[in-house]
Amino acid sequence: MVEKRETTSQLLQARIKRFSRVEKAFYLSIAITALVLAISVVYMQTKLLQVQSDLTTVNRQIEEKKTELDDAKQEVNELIRSERLAGVADSQDLQLNNGNIRSAE
């Protein structure tokens, strides 16, 4: 078994020694290109995950702002209710004139 490994190792070394400089350069360039591509793929995947995370954060902030806006609109609607305005007018000894009530959009 040991002899078989040594024979295989010797055959591989002999085969490698038979490669010309051009072949060695070609195979080396292929190996370097594969390594660069692998690193590039990992880098791009990392950037993609980062951008997706940022997008999720921005979408969450947008939803929070929409909720705040809806709450503010609800509060405005509650403040301009006719019953409330009539109550405020009565407490101040004023008369409620519906023609003068407007709501801003």
C-alpha positions as CSV (number, residue, x, y, z in Angstrom):
1,M,0.0,0.0,0.0
2,V,2.8,2.4,0.9
3,E,4.6,1.5,-2.3
4,K,1.5,2.2,-4.3
5,R,1.3,5.7,-2.8
6,E,4.9,6.4,-3.5
7,T,4.5,5.2,-7.1
8,T,1.4,7.5,-7.5
9,S,3.2,10.4,-6.0
10,Q,6.2,9.8,-8.3
11,L,3.9,9.7,-11.3
12,L,2.2,13.0,-10.4
13,Q,5.6,14.7,-9.8
14,A,6.8,13.4,-13.1
15,R,3.6,14.6,-14.9
16,I,4.0,18.0,-13.3
17,K,7.6,18.3,-14.3
18,R,6.6,17.6,-17.9
19,F,4.3,20.7,-18.0
20,S,5.8,23.6,-19.9
21,R,6.1,27.1,-18.5
22,V,3.1,28.2,-20.6
23,E,1.0,25.3,-19.3
24,K,2.0,26.0,-15.7
25,A,1.1,29.7,-16.2
26,F,-2.2,28.8,-17.8
27,Y,-3.2,26.5,-15.0
28,L,-2.0,29.1,-12.4
29,S,-4.1,31.8,-14.1
30,I,-7.1,29.5,-14.0
31,A,-6.6,28.8,-10.3
32,I,-6.2,32.5,-9.5
33,T,-9.3,33.4,-11.5
34,A,-11.3,30.8,-9.7
35,L,-10.1,32.1,-6.3
36,V,-10.9,35.7,-7.3
37,L,-14.3,34.7,-8.5
38,A,-15.0,32.8,-5.2
39,I,-13.9,35.8,-3.1
40,S,-16.1,38.1,-5.3
41,V,-19.1,35.9,-4.9
42,V,-18.7,35.9,-1.1
43,Y,-18.2,39.7,-1.1
44,M,-21.3,40.3,-3.2
45,Q,-23.4,38.0,-1.1
46,T,-22.3,39.9,2.0
47,K,-23.1,43.2,0.4
48,L,-26.5,41.9,-0.7
49,L,-27.3,40.8,2.9
50,Q,-26.3,44.2,4.2
51,V,-28.4,46.1,1.6
52,Q,-31.4,43.8,2.5
53,S,-30.9,44.6,6.1
54,D,-30.8,48.3,5.4
55,L,-33.9,48.0,3.3
56,T,-35.7,46.2,6.1
57,T,-34.7,48.9,8.6
58,V,-35.9,51.7,6.2
59,N,-39.2,49.9,5.6
60,R,-39.8,49.5,9.4
61,Q,-39.1,53.2,9.9
62,I,-41.6,54.1,7.1
63,E,-44.2,51.9,8.8
64,E,-43.6,53.6,12.1
65,K,-44.0,57.0,10.5
66,K,-47.2,55.9,8.8
67,T,-48.5,54.8,12.2
68,E,-47.6,58.1,13.7
69,L,-49.3,59.9,10.9
70,D,-52.5,57.8,11.3
71,D,-52.5,58.4,15.0
72,A,-52.2,62.2,14.4
73,K,-55.0,62.2,11.9
74,Q,-57.2,60.2,14.4
75,E,-56.4,62.8,17.1
76,V,-57.3,65.7,14.8
77,N,-60.6,64.0,13.9
78,E,-61.3,63.5,17.6
79,L,-60.5,67.2,18.3
80,I,-62.8,68.5,15.6
81,R,-65.9,66.4,16.5
82,S,-69.0,68.4,16.7
83,E,-69.9,67.2,20.2
84,R,-66.5,68.2,21.5
85,L,-66.6,71.6,19.9
86,A,-70.1,72.2,21.3
87,G,-68.9,71.2,24.7
88,V,-65.9,73.6,24.5
89,A,-68.1,76.4,23.3
90,D,-70.6,75.8,26.1
91,S,-67.9,75.7,28.7
92,Q,-66.6,79.1,27.5
93,D,-70.1,80.6,27.2
94,L,-69.8,80.8,23.4
95,Q,-72.1,79.9,20.6
96,L,-71.1,77.2,18.1
97,N,-71.4,78.4,14.4
98,N,-70.9,75.3,12.1
99,G,-70.3,77.6,9.1
100,N,-67.0,78.8,10.7
101,I,-65.7,75.2,11.3
102,R,-63.2,74.0,8.7
103,S,-60.7,71.2,8.6
104,A,-57.4,71.3,7.0
105,E,-56.1,68.4,4.8
